[in-house]
Amino acid sequence: MPNLAVLFDLDGTLTDPKIGITRSIQYALSEMGYIPGNGDSLDWCIGPPLKGSFSKLLNTLDVTVLDKAISLYRSRFSTIGLFENYLYPQITETLKVIRSQNYKTFVATSKPHVYAKQILEHFSLLPLFDNVYGSEFDGTRSDKGDLIQHILLMENLSTISTIMIGDRQHDIIGAKRHGLYSIGVAYGYGTEQELKAYGADFIAYSPDEIPKLLEICFNK
């Protein structure tokens, strides 16, 4: 029997990163001479790859402009923003339950893996994961489908015994691209409607529902 594995998105699934991400985006926009919106108006930027979000915010495909925006964002996020972050209630307990059931657990985030590891260390979650995967600073594997493919290959995981858990359409799309079951979490930044529209197999309304849904998935 292949190892049963669970891939967890980070932002909007394990932690609530709103303050750090939105303030860092506001800083980058302000430094470039734009008037940034308030934090709530930037919620849609939480989860998707950063370059795509800045492309929409700045209405440009100019790589030089986008790279500058990302550089400014990271100058704040890497020192301040990544710690303006909160664990969702019940996450630690939920992860411990999942680990006790002998699932292998991995983080699969579009965020650079360097930042992801720092955040997990900050919340003492790193021991609850077999490995942490994310993008590179040049944007490599920021697409969730590419990232999932990389994890499957690196960890020698079977698609029929691996589940993706996340709060945005990108998580669901990436899972479906490789034939994985997916659990959408409705307590994050994607709506229940978004998750269902893109084909999430199950919806979790709170972290403590995830272990039961995993059992259902793996016994289908």
N, C-alpha and C positions, 0 to 999 in steps of 0.2 A: 504494500500500500504506500503510495507516494506521500511525502510530508504534506500535511495540511497547512497552508500558509495564508496569512492575512496581511494585506498591504493597506496601510493607513495613510491617508492624506494628513497633512499637518495643520495648515491654516484653516480654521473653520470646522475642524474635525477633532483634533486633540486640544488645540488652544484657540483662544479668541485674540487675534493679533491686531484688531481694528485700530487701536490708538497708535501703535508703532508704525503700521503701514500707512495709514492716512496722514499722519503728521509728517512722515518722511516724504510722501508724495507732495504734500502742500509745500514743504521746504524746497523741493526740487523745482516745482512750478514757480514759486516766488523768486527763487534765485535766477530763473530764466526770464523774469519779467512778466510772468502771467499772474493773473489774480486767481488763486486757487479756490475751489468750492469748499464748503464746510465738510467736516468729517463724514456726516451721514450721506452726503451726495457722492462719496467715493467708495461706498460699500461694495459696489460691483467690481472694484479693482482687487478685492481680496480673493485670492485663489488663482486666477488666470496668470499666464506669464506676463512679466512686467513690461516687456517691450510692446506687446499688443495693447496694454492699457495706456501707456504713454502715447502710443500712436493715435489712439482715439482721443485722448485728452488734448493733445497738441495738434490734432488734425494733420498729421504728416507721416510720410513713409521715409523721410530723410534719415538715413542711418546715423549720420554725424549728430544730428539733433537728438535722436533717440538715445544714442550712446552717452551724450552729455547729460541728459535727464536721468538716466539710470545711474551714472557716476555720482551725480549730486544726491540722488536718493540713497545710494549705498553709503555715502560719506556720513550721513546721519543715522541710517538704519543700523550700520555695523557697530556703532558706539553707543547709541541711545535706543533706537527704535526696536531692536530685537528683544529688549527687556521690558518694553511697554506692552505687555502680553500677559494673558491670564489663562490658567487651566480651566477647561469646562468642568463643572461639578461631576463627580463620579468617574472621571477618566482614569485616574490611578487605580481605583478599585476594579474598574472594568477590565483594564489591561492585566491586572493580577489574576482575575478569574480566567481570562482567555489563556494566559500563560500556564495556569494550573491544569488546563485541559489539553496541554501538549501541542498547541498550535505554534508554528513558527510565526514570528511577527516582524514586520519590516515597515519602515517609514518610506513613503513614496511621495515626494513633494516637488513641485516646480521651483521651490525656493532653492538657492544654492546649498548644497549639502553641508558646507562649512557652517552656514548660519543655522541650519536645522540641528546639527549636533550641539551647537552652543545653547540653543533653546532647550533641547531635551536635557542637557546637563544641568541647566539652570533650574529646571523643574524636577530633577532627580528621576527622569523617566528613561534615561539611556539604558540601564540594566534590563529594562522590560522589552527590549528589541534585539533581535538577532543581528540586524544591520540597519543602517540609515542610508537612503539613496535620495539624491536630489540632482539639480542641474549643475552645470559648470558656470563660471562667471561669464563665459562667452555665449551663453544661451543653449549650449549643447544639452539635450535631454530636458529642456523646459517643457516640451510637449509631453503630455501625460502618457500618450500611447507609446512614444519612443522610450520613455522612462520605464514603463511596465515591461516592454520587450527586453530592455537591458537587465532588469531585475530577474526576469524569468531565466535568461541565459546565464547570468552570473551565479545565481543560486540553484540552478538546475531544477526549477520548479515546473510542475505540470499545470497546464491551463485549467484542467478539470478539478484540480485540488487547490486552487488559489482564488481568493476573493479580494476585490478592491472595495475599500470603504472611503467615501468622501462626500463633500457637501456641494460640489458644483458639477455642472454638465461635463466639464473636461474629464473628471474622474470616471464618469459613466461611459463617455465616449471612448476613453482609453481602454477601459475594461472590455467593452464590446468588441473593439478592434481585435482583441486577442482571444475572444471567446470566454472571458472570465465572468462569473457571477459578480454582481455589484450590490452593495448596500448604500443607499443614499441617506445621509443624516440630515434631518430637517431642522436641527437645532443650530446649524451653522449659517452660512451666508447665501446658500442657494435655497430657493423655495421648494416646497413639496411639489408644486406644479412643474417646476423646471426639472427636478430629478425624475419625476414620472414621465415627462414628455420625452426625455432622452433614454428612457428604458431601464431605469433602476429596477432590479428584481425585487428589492424589499426597501422599506423606509423605516429608519429608526428615529423615534421622536425624542429619545434621550439615550445617553451612552449605555445605561444599564440594560437596554433592550438588545444590544448588539450580540452578546453571547448566545442568546436564544435564537436569534436570526442566523447566526453562523451554523448552529446545529441543524436548523431547517435546510439551509443551503447545501451543506455537505451530505445531507441524507436524502436529497432529491433524486 
